[in-house]
Amino acid sequence: MIADIGMGAGYLMFIPHHVGDQRRHIIQLLNVTCGREDVSGSSDIMAHDAYLLMVRCGAGTDRQAECPIWDGNSIQVEPTAETAIALSHIGVGGILMIPLVLIK
């Protein structure tokens, strides 16, 4: 499943299907990716594994010409301004996987 954050950052973001209907957990994954959140002692999270997979496919807002068309499920997510800015500074050369073991 793709998490669409609508920033035109030049990469696609994939999440596991079981996280797809939980926007706050997707935001949490984005925050962890940016170093804005530590979930090591959090009790406000799911009891199973999650990950965020970022795949580089273009540059900037013109990425549509270079990114493949995704026909699968997607979810629209609006990160905070701070997270959106931090995400725009992440350099992904190919594929970046952020695994996160979430413990209840």
Helices and strands as residue ranges (DSSP letters): E 2-4, E 11-14, G 17-19, H 23-33, E 50-56, G 60-65, E 74-76, H 81-88, E 95-100
